[in-house]
Amino acid sequence: MQVITCIKGGVMVYFIAAVYIDEEKGRGDYDEYIREVRPIVEQYGGRYIVRSDKITPLGEKWRPGRLIVIEWDTKERLDKCFQSGEYRKIASKREGSVDSRAVIVEG
């Protein structure tokens, strides 16, 4: 996953990810990843704001199959989560199944 960090200043931190699912390839281990990642995120203080595949695109160029928004109190907690051994253990299930793009926005 490519992560782009945008720092705007402020208190809350948001992890926003767009997931692209190849219809021919299918979801692979992605559904298992979805089930396993939630308790890890919550253990590190993340709160899901949006986690859905019910998306209405407003243009032709951006058509993700799934969108995730997670809120954190600090960027440090977010970093600890995604650098943790628990997360690293399951990350390959996402990486091998779908294409995703993510940003971290502070503000």
GROMACS elastic network, one bead per residue, 0.5 to 0.9 nm:
[ bonds ]
;  ai    aj funct       b0    kb
    1    94     6  0.87841   500
    1    95     6  0.68415   500
    1    99     6  0.71152   500
    1   100     6  0.55127   500
    1   101     6  0.58573   500
    1   102     6  0.70705   500
    2   100     6  0.72326   500
    2   101     6  0.54490   500
    2   102     6  0.62535   500
    2   103     6  0.82580   500
    3    17     6  0.87459   500
    3   101     6  0.64956   500
    3   103     6  0.52889   500
    3   104     6  0.73127   500
    4   101     6  0.83465   500
    4   102     6  0.64217   500
    4   104     6  0.64481   500
    4   105     6  0.88968   500
    5   102     6  0.86254   500
    5   103     6  0.54935   500
    5   105     6  0.64481   500
    5   106     6  0.86313   500
    6   103     6  0.69837   500
    6   104     6  0.58896   500
    6   105     6  0.50223   500
    6   106     6  0.68306   500
    7    10     6  0.86737   500
    7   104     6  0.76960   500
    7   105     6  0.58021   500
    7   106     6  0.51216   500
    7   107     6  0.74624   500
    8   105     6  0.69851   500
    8   106     6  0.54013   500
    8   107     6  0.55042   500
    9    12     6  0.88792   500
    9   105     6  0.88724   500
    9   106     6  0.57108   500
    9   107     6  0.51381   500
   10    13     6  0.80356   500
   10   106     6  0.60190   500
   11    73     6  0.68166   500
   11    74     6  0.70634   500
   11   106     6  0.69774   500
   11   107     6  0.58370   500
   12    71     6  0.68743   500
   12    72     6  0.59480   500
   12    73     6  0.51275   500
   12    74     6  0.62958   500
   12    75     6  0.81831   500
   12   105     6  0.85258   500
   12   106     6  0.59436   500
   12   107     6  0.55847   500
   13    70     6  0.82942   500
   13    71     6  0.58045   500
   13    72     6  0.50500   500
   13    73     6  0.62214   500
   13    74     6  0.59416   500
   13    75     6  0.59917   500
   13    78     6  0.80755   500
   13   104     6  0.69441   500
   13   105     6  0.57133   500
   13   107     6  0.62776   500
   14    69     6  0.65820   500
   14    70     6  0.55672   500
   14    72     6  0.62013   500
   14    73     6  0.89112   500
   14    75     6  0.85659   500
   14    78     6  0.88215   500
   14   103     6  0.81000   500
   14   104     6  0.56232   500
   14   105     6  0.51075   500
   14   106     6  0.62608   500
   14   107     6  0.80621   500
   15    68     6  0.77194   500
   15    69     6  0.55871   500
   15    70     6  0.50768   500
   15    71     6  0.65338   500
   15    72     6  0.79739   500
   15    78     6  0.81013   500
   15   102     6  0.70117   500
   15   103     6  0.59448   500
   15   105     6  0.65478   500
   15   106     6  0.89124   500
   16    67     6  0.74500   500
   16    68     6  0.56549   500
   16    70     6  0.66088   500
   16    71     6  0.89114   500
   16   101     6  0.84033   500
   16   102     6  0.54468   500
   16   103     6  0.53652   500
   16   104     6  0.63628   500
   16   105     6  0.77716   500
   17    66     6  0.82410   500
   17    67     6  0.57825   500
   17    68     6  0.51018   500
   17    69     6  0.65729   500
   17    70     6  0.88228   500
   17   100     6  0.67213   500
   17   101     6  0.55918   500
   17   103     6  0.65143   500
   17   104     6  0.88080   500
   18    63     6  0.87400   500
   18    64     6  0.55537   500
   18    65     6  0.74182   500
   18    66     6  0.59332   500
   18    68     6  0.65660   500
   18    99     6  0.85778   500
   18   100     6  0.55707   500
   18   101     6  0.53511   500
   18   102     6  0.62686   500
   19    64     6  0.54727   500
   19    65     6  0.56709   500
   19    67     6  0.61870   500
   19    68     6  0.81484   500
   19    98     6  0.67658   500
   19    99     6  0.59272   500
   19   101     6  0.65957   500
   19   102     6  0.85788   500
   20    63     6  0.78038   500
   20    64     6  0.50446   500
   20    65     6  0.50436   500
   20    66     6  0.68255   500
   20    98     6  0.59827   500
   20    99     6  0.50959   500
   20   100     6  0.58098   500
   20   101     6  0.84371   500
   21    24     6  0.88099   500
   21    25     6  0.78962   500
   21    26     6  0.66676   500
   21    27     6  0.64011   500
   21    64     6  0.77820   500
   21    65     6  0.58570   500
   21    66     6  0.80741   500
   21    97     6  0.78382   500
   21    98     6  0.52689   500
   21    99     6  0.66158   500
   21   100     6  0.85954   500
   22    25     6  0.52610   500
   22    26     6  0.57433   500
   22    27     6  0.74809   500
   22    65     6  0.89452   500
   22    97     6  0.86194   500
   22    98     6  0.69591   500
   22    99     6  0.80959   500
   23    26     6  0.51732   500
   23    27     6  0.80001   500
   25    28     6  0.74835   500
   25    97     6  0.80000   500
   25    98     6  0.87674   500
   26    97     6  0.76110   500
   26    98     6  0.83274   500
   27    30     6  0.54122   500
   27    31     6  0.69209   500
   27    94     6  0.89979   500
   27    97     6  0.57393   500
   27    98     6  0.67090   500
   28    31     6  0.74563   500
   28    32     6  0.86389   500
   28    93     6  0.78919   500
   28    94     6  0.84827   500
   28    96     6  0.76927   500
   28    98     6  0.79144   500
   29    32     6  0.53645   500
   29    33     6  0.63525   500
   29    34     6  0.88679   500
   29    92     6  0.88698   500
   29    93     6  0.51805   500
   29    94     6  0.67593   500
   29    96     6  0.76522   500
   29    97     6  0.59524   500
   29    98     6  0.89190   500
   30    34     6  0.61937   500
   30    35     6  0.87871   500
   30    93     6  0.58815   500
   30    94     6  0.51796   500
   30    95     6  0.84911   500
   30    96     6  0.82657   500
   30    97     6  0.57210   500
   30    98     6  0.70309   500
   31    34     6  0.50233   500
   31    35     6  0.64659   500
   31    36     6  0.87665   500
   31    93     6  0.87954   500
   31    94     6  0.86544   500
   32    35     6  0.52378   500
   32    36     6  0.62741   500
   32    37     6  0.86443   500
   32    90     6  0.89186   500
   32    93     6  0.75120   500
   32    94     6  0.87747   500
   33    36     6  0.51038   500
   33    37     6  0.58624   500
   33    38     6  0.87618   500
   33    90     6  0.63750   500
   33    91     6  0.74550   500
   33    92     6  0.86831   500
   33    93     6  0.57674   500
   33    94     6  0.61016   500
   34    37     6  0.55046   500
   34    38     6  0.67660   500
   34    94     6  0.83755   500
   35    38     6  0.62803   500
   35    39     6  0.81640   500
   36    39     6  0.65351   500
   36    40     6  0.72158   500
   36    87     6  0.89088   500
   36    90     6  0.74370   500
   37    40     6  0.52397   500
   37    41     6  0.61770   500
   37    42     6  0.86656   500
   37    86     6  0.88356   500
   37    87     6  0.70938   500
   37    90     6  0.75274   500
   37    91     6  0.86421   500
   38    41     6  0.52082   500
   38    42     6  0.61720   500
   38    43     6  0.85269   500
   38    46     6  0.88195   500
   38    48     6  0.84014   500
   39    42     6  0.50443   500
   39    43     6  0.59149   500
   39    44     6  0.86999   500
   40    43     6  0.50524   500
   40    44     6  0.65551   500
   40    45     6  0.88989   500
   40    46     6  0.86136   500
   40    81     6  0.71635   500
   40    86     6  0.69393   500
   40    87     6  0.67841   500
   41    44     6  0.53963   500
   41    45     6  0.65239   500
   41    46     6  0.50896   500
   41    47     6  0.75122   500
   41    48     6  0.85493   500
   41    70     6  0.85495   500
   41    78     6  0.82745   500
   41    81     6  0.63434   500
   41    82     6  0.82691   500
   41    87     6  0.84487   500
   42    47     6  0.63075   500
   42    48     6  0.83266   500
   43    46     6  0.73555   500
   43    81     6  0.82072   500
   44    72     6  0.88023   500
   44    77     6  0.61701   500
   44    78     6  0.72363   500
   44    80     6  0.73369   500
   44    81     6  0.56156   500
   45    71     6  0.85457   500
   45    72     6  0.63947   500
   45    73     6  0.74629   500
   45    77     6  0.68951   500
   45    78     6  0.79390   500
   45    81     6  0.85361   500
   46    70     6  0.60608   500
   46    71     6  0.56579   500
   46    73     6  0.78473   500
   46    77     6  0.79963   500
   46    78     6  0.71662   500
   46    81     6  0.84815   500
   47    69     6  0.85593   500
   47    70     6  0.54099   500
   47    71     6  0.50962   500
   47    72     6  0.65457   500
   48    51     6  0.67149   500
   48    68     6  0.76254   500
   48    69     6  0.61153   500
   48    71     6  0.63356   500
   49    68     6  0.76650   500
   49    69     6  0.53821   500
   49    70     6  0.55648   500
   49    71     6  0.66570   500
   50    67     6  0.69935   500
   50    68     6  0.52386   500
   50    70     6  0.70238   500
   51    66     6  0.74340   500
   51    67     6  0.59049   500
   51    69     6  0.65294   500
   51    70     6  0.83649   500
   52    55     6  0.73305   500
   52    65     6  0.87004   500
   52    66     6  0.56234   500
   52    67     6  0.56711   500
   52    68     6  0.66930   500
   53    64     6  0.83397   500
   53    65     6  0.57278   500
   53    67     6  0.64015   500
   53    68     6  0.89247   500
   54    65     6  0.80644   500
   54    66     6  0.72634   500
   54    67     6  0.85036   500
   55    63     6  0.83437   500
   55    64     6  0.77488   500
   55    65     6  0.73156   500
   55    66     6  0.71169   500
   55    67     6  0.76498   500
   56    63     6  0.83783   500
   57    60     6  0.72676   500
   57    61     6  0.88464   500
   57    62     6  0.68580   500
   57    63     6  0.58081   500
   57    64     6  0.80417   500
   58    61     6  0.89267   500
   58    62     6  0.79565   500
   58    63     6  0.85385   500
   59    62     6  0.62554   500
   59    63     6  0.76642   500
   60    63     6  0.67193   500
   63    66     6  0.88963   500
   64    67     6  0.68386   500
   64   100     6  0.85736   500
   71    74     6  0.89681   500
   71    78     6  0.88117   500
   72    75     6  0.69602   500
   72    77     6  0.70176   500
   72    78     6  0.63912   500
   73    76     6  0.86342   500
   73    77     6  0.72812   500
   73    78     6  0.83480   500
   74    77     6  0.54956   500
   74    78     6  0.67009   500
   74    79     6  0.88484   500
   74   106     6  0.86167   500
   75    78     6  0.50069   500
   75    79     6  0.60642   500
   75    80     6  0.85499   500
   75   104     6  0.84824   500
   75   106     6  0.78116   500
   76    79     6  0.50611   500
   76    80     6  0.61179   500
   76    81     6  0.86494   500
   77    80     6  0.50638   500
   77    81     6  0.62568   500
   77    82     6  0.88724   500
   78    81     6  0.52116   500
   78    82     6  0.64784   500
   78    83     6  0.86005   500
   79    82     6  0.53933   500
   79    83     6  0.59612   500
   79    84     6  0.83249   500
   80    83     6  0.51721   500
   80    84     6  0.57649   500
   81    84     6  0.52271   500
   81    85     6  0.86303   500
   81    86     6  0.82151   500
   81    87     6  0.67609   500
   82    85     6  0.84730   500
   82    86     6  0.85938   500
   82    87     6  0.57857   500
   82    88     6  0.71951   500
   82    91     6  0.88991   500
   83    86     6  0.84830   500
   83    87     6  0.68091   500
   83    88     6  0.67245   500
   84    87     6  0.53570   500
   84    88     6  0.62025   500
   84    89     6  0.86096   500
   85    88     6  0.50519   500
   85    89     6  0.60613   500
   85    90     6  0.89650   500
   86    89     6  0.53388   500
   86    90     6  0.70332   500
   86    91     6  0.89865   500
   87    90     6  0.54975   500
   87    91     6  0.60110   500
   88    91     6  0.51378   500
   88    92     6  0.75203   500
   89    92     6  0.72462   500
   89    93     6  0.87453   500
   90    93     6  0.56480   500
   90    94     6  0.74953   500
   91    94     6  0.54845   500
   91    95     6  0.62278   500
   91    96     6  0.86060   500
   92    96     6  0.56942   500
   92    97     6  0.82178   500
   93    96     6  0.55049   500
   93    97     6  0.62553   500
   93    98     6  0.87073   500
   94    97     6  0.52244   500
   94    98     6  0.59293   500
   94    99     6  0.80566   500
   94   100     6  0.86299   500
   95    98     6  0.60442   500
   95    99     6  0.69282   500
   95   100     6  0.81395   500
   96    99     6  0.83109   500
